[in-house]
Amino acid sequence: MTGKTIKALLENGIDTKRKSIIVSEGPMPLIENISYEDIERFRNQVKIVDMIKITDLEIIQSKIKSLIKNNPKKTE
């Protein structure tokens, strides 16, 4: 999956009849072997930090450190 497809999954979910990611730009945005419940749990546990066009390693590392510092809890 590309970053944009993961973003579409998290923001829009899936079409349960077609087993496809809603509003995905990917050529075949299908999710066939994962239950709807597991997808929803994933969507509830993950937060998008859109840095797709960021290439500066220092900026990326700084963002990671900030996110860890501000949200140290772990999910199961």
Protein Blocks (a to p, Z undefined) as FASTA:
>chain_A
ZZklmmmmmmnopafklopaehiabfblccfkbcfklmmmmmmmpccddfklpcbfklmm
mmmmmmmmmmmbccZZ
